[in-house]
Amino acid sequence: MRSRPVGFLLSALAGAALAFGGTAAASATPTSAPGSAPTGNVGTADACYTWGGNLQEGSSGEAVRQLQIRVAGYPGTGNQIAIDGVFGPATKAAVQRFQAAYGLAADGIAGAQTFSKIYALQDDDCTPVNFTYAELNRCNSDWSGGKVSAATARANALVTMWKLQAMRHAMGDRPITVNGGFRSVSCNSAVGGAANSRHMYGHAADLGAGSQGFCGLAQAARNHGFTEILGPGYPGHNDHTHVAGGSGRFWSAPSCGI
């Protein structure tokens, strides 16, 4: 696990742009965000993003969107929550699963304890502590050349990382090996990727077997917001497990019973 400074916010991170899909990236702010429906102090400021009050069903705005990114890996089997800034039933259920996973009161209200756990799980660049942007991009340094803007590809990769963090925790906090993620069109072509590969959108990651095994990873991915899962038994995927978000759903790892 990478070390993470704790304590008070020293300065806002410039350029901590977060977005999902086609939504324009928004800079993280070190104070409560508009639309957060604050109802009380939620504790120590955080160098990535600080929530200004409780969030619950009916809340909306940037603070909710930031929360949705962090709980994207808890949508329930076969599901994916929208990163849209609207705290509806699906977001509430995801918050409850996140809370239960970490031994918190699973009331679906994101308050001080929930945010404290999130603060402990994220680094100053808003990535989860066990994953990095570098792991999710072995193609180029600026996230350019894909099927979406560089900012959107990077933001999609951030959501992917939070899904992987949830999956890692569910599998006993054993390390997950990420062999690659985002690809530009040229990088995708060079490795023989599919013409419509979700790698070019920043949604995808290819995973090494690690201690979990390819099938273990493919099976677990079903519970953590991945709409595309390809693994052993699917052509070209006997040596890795591919997971991705995005629209539609296609799971195929026949050797793993998927």
PLY file of the C-alpha trace (Angstrom):
ply
format ascii 1.0
element vertex 258
property float x
property float y
property float z
element edge 257
property int vertex1
property int vertex2
end_header
0.00 0.00 0.00
1.36 3.43 -0.86
1.85 5.86 1.98
-0.67 8.64 2.31
-0.30 11.88 4.29
-2.99 12.51 6.88
-3.99 15.68 8.68
-5.18 19.03 7.54
-5.54 20.29 4.02
-2.54 22.37 2.98
-3.65 23.32 -0.48
-6.18 22.32 -3.14
-4.85 20.09 -5.85
-4.78 21.93 -9.14
-6.09 19.93 -12.02
-7.63 17.10 -10.01
-10.17 16.70 -12.78
-12.78 14.01 -12.32
-15.47 13.01 -14.74
-17.30 10.04 -16.14
-18.20 9.09 -19.69
-19.07 12.16 -21.69
-19.40 14.47 -18.67
-17.00 17.37 -18.70
-14.24 17.09 -16.08
-14.61 19.19 -12.94
-11.82 20.25 -10.59
-11.98 18.83 -7.08
-12.45 21.47 -4.41
-11.13 21.34 -0.84
-14.35 22.57 0.71
-17.99 21.58 0.52
-19.28 21.52 -3.02
-22.42 23.17 -4.35
-25.47 20.97 -4.13
-24.01 18.87 -1.31
-26.95 19.51 1.03
-24.67 19.89 4.08
-26.22 18.93 7.39
-23.19 18.95 9.65
-19.42 18.85 9.90
-17.93 15.68 8.44
-14.44 16.02 9.90
-10.90 16.72 8.86
-10.17 18.29 5.50
-8.66 16.03 2.86
-6.02 16.90 0.27
-8.04 15.37 -2.58
-11.65 16.33 -1.88
-13.54 17.30 1.28
-17.25 16.81 1.81
-19.00 19.57 3.74
-21.96 17.69 5.17
-24.06 14.55 5.12
-25.42 13.24 1.83
-28.52 11.10 1.52
-31.26 10.13 -0.89
-32.55 13.33 -2.48
-29.18 15.15 -2.35
-27.63 16.28 -5.61
-24.65 18.13 -7.01
-20.90 17.79 -7.30
-20.48 16.38 -3.79
-22.79 13.50 -4.71
-20.92 12.88 -7.96
-17.65 12.70 -6.08
-19.20 10.20 -3.68
-20.55 8.10 -6.54
-17.05 7.75 -7.99
-15.82 6.31 -4.67
-18.69 3.83 -4.30
-18.83 2.85 -7.97
-17.54 -0.61 -7.02
-20.59 -1.37 -4.87
-23.56 -1.39 -7.29
-24.69 -4.96 -6.64
-24.19 -7.98 -8.86
-24.50 -7.17 -12.55
-25.22 -3.51 -12.00
-23.44 -0.20 -12.56
-24.37 3.06 -10.85
-24.60 6.32 -12.79
-22.03 8.99 -11.97
-24.56 11.78 -12.39
-24.63 13.74 -9.15
-28.11 12.52 -8.21
-28.42 10.56 -4.96
-31.16 8.09 -5.82
-31.98 4.56 -4.65
-29.08 2.97 -6.54
-26.57 5.34 -4.94
-28.08 4.74 -1.51
-27.75 0.99 -1.98
-24.13 1.39 -3.13
-23.35 3.50 -0.06
-24.93 0.84 2.15
-22.79 -1.88 0.57
-19.68 0.26 0.99
-20.55 0.88 4.63
-21.20 -2.80 5.30
-17.94 -3.78 3.60
-16.00 -1.64 6.08
-18.00 -2.44 9.19
-19.90 0.84 9.35
-23.58 1.33 10.13
-25.19 0.59 6.77
-27.86 3.30 6.78
-27.16 4.63 3.27
-26.43 8.12 4.62
-22.92 9.32 3.82
-21.69 11.16 6.89
-18.56 11.55 9.00
-17.71 7.86 9.35
-18.26 7.12 5.67
-16.18 10.06 4.53
-13.42 9.30 7.04
-13.14 5.83 5.53
-13.02 7.28 2.02
-10.31 9.75 3.09
-8.27 6.83 4.40
-8.73 4.99 1.10
-7.62 7.75 -1.26
-4.37 9.44 -2.14
-3.91 13.15 -2.74
-4.53 12.74 -6.49
-7.92 11.13 -5.72
-6.85 7.64 -6.78
-7.52 4.78 -4.36
-4.47 3.90 -2.28
-3.77 0.61 -4.04
-3.92 1.78 -7.65
-2.24 4.50 -9.74
-2.82 6.37 -12.96
0.47 4.92 -14.23
-0.89 1.37 -13.89
-3.99 2.32 -15.86
-2.04 3.91 -18.70
0.97 2.18 -20.19
0.36 3.82 -23.57
1.30 7.48 -23.19
1.64 10.10 -20.47
-1.10 12.51 -21.51
-4.10 10.20 -22.10
-4.53 11.52 -25.63
-5.43 9.79 -28.87
-8.30 7.63 -27.67
-11.97 7.65 -28.62
-12.73 10.36 -26.03
-10.92 13.43 -24.77
-7.83 12.94 -22.64
-9.65 14.35 -19.60
-12.56 11.95 -20.03
-10.29 8.93 -20.55
-8.38 9.78 -17.38
-11.60 10.32 -15.44
-13.03 7.02 -16.65
-9.84 5.32 -15.50
-10.33 6.83 -12.06
-13.76 5.22 -11.79
-12.22 1.93 -12.93
-9.64 2.17 -10.16
-12.30 2.66 -7.50
-14.13 -0.40 -8.81
-10.89 -2.36 -8.59
-10.34 -1.09 -5.05
-13.76 -2.43 -4.03
-13.01 -5.75 -5.71
-9.62 -5.97 -4.02
-11.19 -5.41 -0.61
-13.87 -8.04 -1.26
-11.13 -10.54 -2.16
-9.32 -10.16 1.14
-7.25 -7.07 0.30
-4.82 -9.14 -1.71
-2.97 -7.17 -4.40
-4.48 -7.07 -7.88
-2.02 -6.90 -10.76
-2.96 -4.41 -13.49
-1.13 -5.09 -16.74
-2.64 -2.18 -18.63
-5.60 0.09 -19.09
-6.09 3.07 -21.40
-4.90 2.81 -24.99
-4.82 5.40 -27.70
-6.12 4.26 -31.07
-2.54 3.68 -32.22
-1.59 1.75 -29.07
-4.71 -0.37 -29.41
-3.91 -1.13 -33.03
-0.32 -2.04 -32.16
-1.43 -4.73 -29.69
-4.18 -6.04 -31.96
-7.04 -4.74 -29.82
-10.64 -4.84 -30.96
-11.74 -1.91 -33.10
-14.32 -0.91 -30.49
-12.18 -1.74 -27.45
-13.21 -0.04 -24.23
-9.52 0.47 -23.53
-9.69 3.46 -25.87
-12.28 5.09 -23.58
-10.33 4.57 -20.36
-12.96 2.17 -19.01
-10.90 -1.03 -19.15
-8.14 -2.85 -17.31
-6.35 -6.10 -18.05
-5.52 -8.07 -14.91
-2.78 -10.58 -14.18
-3.59 -13.78 -12.32
-2.00 -12.76 -9.02
-2.93 -14.92 -6.04
-6.62 -14.86 -7.00
-6.30 -16.53 -10.40
-7.90 -15.38 -13.63
-11.21 -17.08 -12.89
-11.37 -15.73 -9.36
-10.94 -12.21 -10.71
-13.52 -12.70 -13.46
-16.07 -14.08 -11.02
-15.54 -11.31 -8.48
-15.75 -8.59 -11.13
-19.44 -9.37 -11.61
-20.17 -7.77 -8.24
-18.22 -4.55 -8.68
-19.66 -2.56 -11.55
-17.88 -4.12 -14.52
-20.18 -4.45 -17.51
-17.58 -6.19 -19.66
-15.70 -9.21 -18.32
-13.60 -11.42 -20.59
-11.44 -14.25 -19.32
-10.29 -17.83 -19.81
-12.18 -19.60 -22.55
-12.89 -16.40 -24.47
-10.62 -16.06 -27.53
-7.36 -14.32 -26.71
-8.06 -14.11 -22.98
-6.55 -17.24 -21.49
-3.59 -15.26 -20.16
-5.45 -12.38 -18.49
-8.82 -11.21 -17.24
-10.24 -8.13 -18.92
-12.70 -5.93 -17.02
-14.39 -2.74 -18.18
-17.23 -0.36 -17.50
-19.31 1.51 -20.04
-22.68 0.90 -21.63
-24.14 -2.50 -22.38
-23.08 -5.77 -20.78
-20.98 -8.61 -22.17
-19.48 -11.24 -19.90
-17.64 -14.24 -21.32
-15.17 -16.44 -19.49
-16.47 -19.92 -20.32
-13.69 -21.75 -18.50
-14.76 -19.92 -15.34
-18.46 -20.64 -15.69
-19.23 -17.13 -16.93
0 1
1 2
2 3
3 4
4 5
5 6
6 7
7 8
8 9
9 10
10 11
11 12
12 13
13 14
14 15
15 16
16 17
17 18
18 19
19 20
20 21
21 22
22 23
23 24
24 25
25 26
26 27
27 28
28 29
29 30
30 31
31 32
32 33
33 34
34 35
35 36
36 37
37 38
38 39
39 40
40 41
41 42
42 43
43 44
44 45
45 46
46 47
47 48
48 49
49 50
50 51
51 52
52 53
53 54
54 55
55 56
56 57
57 58
58 59
59 60
60 61
61 62
62 63
63 64
64 65
65 66
66 67
67 68
68 69
69 70
70 71
71 72
72 73
73 74
74 75
75 76
76 77
77 78
78 79
79 80
80 81
81 82
82 83
83 84
84 85
85 86
86 87
87 88
88 89
89 90
90 91
91 92
92 93
93 94
94 95
95 96
96 97
97 98
98 99
99 100
100 101
101 102
102 103
103 104
104 105
105 106
106 107
107 108
108 109
109 110
110 111
111 112
112 113
113 114
114 115
115 116
116 117
117 118
118 119
119 120
120 121
121 122
122 123
123 124
124 125
125 126
126 127
127 128
128 129
129 130
130 131
131 132
132 133
133 134
134 135
135 136
136 137
137 138
138 139
139 140
140 141
141 142
142 143
143 144
144 145
145 146
146 147
147 148
148 149
149 150
150 151
151 152
152 153
153 154
154 155
155 156
156 157
157 158
158 159
159 160
160 161
161 162
162 163
163 164
164 165
165 166
166 167
167 168
168 169
169 170
170 171
171 172
172 173
173 174
174 175
175 176
176 177
177 178
178 179
179 180
180 181
181 182
182 183
183 184
184 185
185 186
186 187
187 188
188 189
189 190
190 191
191 192
192 193
193 194
194 195
195 196
196 197
197 198
198 199
199 200
200 201
201 202
202 203
203 204
204 205
205 206
206 207
207 208
208 209
209 210
210 211
211 212
212 213
213 214
214 215
215 216
216 217
217 218
218 219
219 220
220 221
221 222
222 223
223 224
224 225
225 226
226 227
227 228
228 229
229 230
230 231
231 232
232 233
233 234
234 235
235 236
236 237
237 238
238 239
239 240
240 241
241 242
242 243
243 244
244 245
245 246
246 247
247 248
248 249
249 250
250 251
251 252
252 253
253 254
254 255
255 256
256 257
